[in-house]
Amino acid sequence: MTHNFHGHVTLDDYVRFNEFVRKKGRPRKTWAVIFLILLAALVVLNISRLTSGDPVEILAGVLTIVLAVLLWTFLMYLATVFHKKSYAKHYESSKNLAEEQWYCVDEREITVRTESSSTTLTKERIHKIATDEDTVYIFTAMNVAIIIKARYFQTRQEYDDVRDFIVTHYVTTG
């Protein structure tokens, strides 16, 4: 059986893909644990100020902790904004991402054509396949993937059929 369809990867799709990859890296829980450890260390280092009984010292200790929390929050915000801006620059610089893409999926290979290139993937050239609620990511490397969106299809059932076909024929076990 051969499935033919086409679509266009938007900037939002590309940002979502990169967020998907990033979440698989260092989870947010890890950052929360690091933050709590650093906060606990800061409290321990300021314990003499907080228990001194001197209002000025207590205020200095509390302000140190509050400033550290605000700094951490600001840094996390900057990291998020920086990532999204860098994704946008990369998306805009890649001609292949901005072009319409035509897909042909069968039991032997997945072919993706654009106006300027063509890529053929066999099972051996696929690093891994991941899915979320409306996207199939066919990874050709750790951080590089072909993106197939549900909106490329007339119906959700068509998308589900292609997604299941890809998973059945291209996901390797073990």
Helices and strands as residue ranges (DSSP letters): E 3-8, H 11-24, H 28-45, H 47-50, H 55-93, H 95-98, E 100-105, E 110-113, E 118-121, G 123-125, E 128-132, E 135-141, E 144-149, G 150-152, H 156-170
